[in-house]
Amino acid sequence: MNASFADRLIGRVRELGPLCVGIDPHPALIPPLFGPPGPQAAASWGLALLERAAGKAAVVKPQAGLFERWGSKGLAALERVCSAAAAQDMMVILDAKRGDIGTTAEGYAEGYLGAGSSCPCDAITVNPYMGVDTIEPFVAVAEREGKGVVVLARTSNPGSKDFQAKLVDGLPLYLHVARSLLPMIARLRGKSGWSGLMLVAGATGPEDAAALREAAGDALFLVPGYGAQGAGAAEAVAGFVNRGGAREGGVVNASRSVASPQGALAANSAAEWSKLVDAAIAAAQNELLTATRA
């Protein structure tokens, strides 16, 4: 079997740093130079972002919902972006937040993590609200294919406190989620010691991320909330731990701050746009490297 998802991802993090570039085609944020807002522009913009992120970011994270808004043509655009990333040997976490029971979950799992997927990705985000049994089909396919599963635990949005922070038997719900996943974390653990059963741990709650690390042990984290949502690099890596002389433990997502930096929307040429995005990616990469390797 090929190297596990966790080993492949942590290998890239150790080489490039923990930056994850989000590919979120908000219609209002796609520069006109890529065409009028729509699936073709989303695909062209997404492919251009892949070129900018290649060799700089550990992983990219397309947001499925922002492609799906355009129906079948949007899904085709998403497939183009994911396939192009795979062809360039780039790792992809698909942000789709799927979650359902039985054969429905199996359909999602095979459709995105299976060997014959038309939308190839290395991992997919899932929602645990319906119970651990709804995550099992994703973990089973991930085990078979050397893929990862990213479970929502403590997200970065303000409404996360509505449910995730509620106390159950004296502990916030997100910690119960993490503890319930320990057997699955063990199943997807790689030779590196890290697990491809990842948890979403928002940068907007650094203390919560530290608590999640204590509860979840070797689970890698996907950290949203850095950059445009207001969290800094130190907050983003609060759930990382010291290993081999550096702090590691996951990847930190940056979407608008690197894909739509100031001036990019008004860029008059691909060269001008590329220069702005390159600078934004370099700034984020350097900030995160400083936070993890100082």
Sequence and secondary structure as in RCSB ss.txt:
>XXXX:A:sequence
MNASFADRLIGRVRELGPLCVGIDPHPALIPPLFGPPGPQAAASWGLALLERAAGKAAVVKPQAGLFERWGSKGL
AALERVCSAAAAQDMMVILDAKRGDIGTTAEGYAEGYLGAGSSCPCDAITVNPYMGVDTIEPFVAVAEREGKGVV
VLARTSNPGSKDFQAKLVDGLPLYLHVARSLLPMIARLRGKSGWSGLMLVAGATGPEDAAALREAAGDALFLVPG
YGAQGAGAAEAVAGFVNRGGAREGGVVNASRSVASPQGALAANSAAEWSKLVDAAIAAAQNELLTATRA
>XXXX:A:secstr
    HHHHHHHHHHHH SEEEEE   GGGS GGG SSSHHHHHHHHHHHHHHHTTT SEEEEBHHHHHTTHHHHH
HHHHHHHHHHHHTT  BEEEEEE  SHHHHHHHHHHHHSTT SS  SEEEE  TT GGGTHHHHHHHHHHT EEE
EEEE SSGGGGGTTT EETTEEHHHHHHHHTHHHHHHTB TTS EEEEEEE TT HHHHHHHHHHHTTEEEEE  
BSTTSB HHHHTTT EEETTEEESEEEEESHHHHS TTSTT SSHHHHHHHHHHHHHHHHHHHHHHHH 
